[in-house]
Amino acid sequence: AAEVHRRVCSPPIRHPCFMGVDMATKQELIAHRMSVPEIARNIGADSLGYLSLAGLQDVVGCGNNRHCQACFSGDYPVAALSGTGKEMFEP
């Protein structure tokens, strides 16, 4: 290919989930550590684009805060205890 252009159908995941989804830690999330242009360079893409959080809200409809968006925004619906992470449930 002469060029590689990557589009992602969600906002960048910058924050871990404390609501029961088994996912990477904050340090393991590339979008937490790097900007979009840095990620593009890291994956060898000529361009990289994500769906905006506002775009996701328009598509999904977020009336009455029915959809958690904490992994994108960092705004958790409930407070997470300090040091909380998926490791606390693993042997």
C-alpha positions, 0 to 999 in steps of 0.5 A, a space after each residue: 500500500 502506498 498509504 495507510 489511513 486508519 479510522 476507529 469507530 469509537 473514541 480513544 480508550 484512555 481510562 480503565 474500566 472499574 465497572 466489571 469489564 476486564 481490560 488493560 490498565 491505564 499504563 497499558 492503554 496506548 491512548 492514555 500514554 500517547 496523542 493521536 499523532 503519536 499513535 499513528 506514528 507508532 502503528 505506522 499509519 499515515 493518518 489516524 482518526 477516532 470517533 469523537 465522544 460527542 459523535 458517539 453520544 449522538 449515535 448512541 443517545 445518552 439520555 439520562 446518562 444511561 451509557 457509561 463513557 468512563 473509559 473514554 472520558 475518565 468521568 466515572 459514574 461512581 467513585 473508584 477506590 484508590 488502587 482499585 483495578 482488575 488485579 484486586 479480583 485475580 489470585 
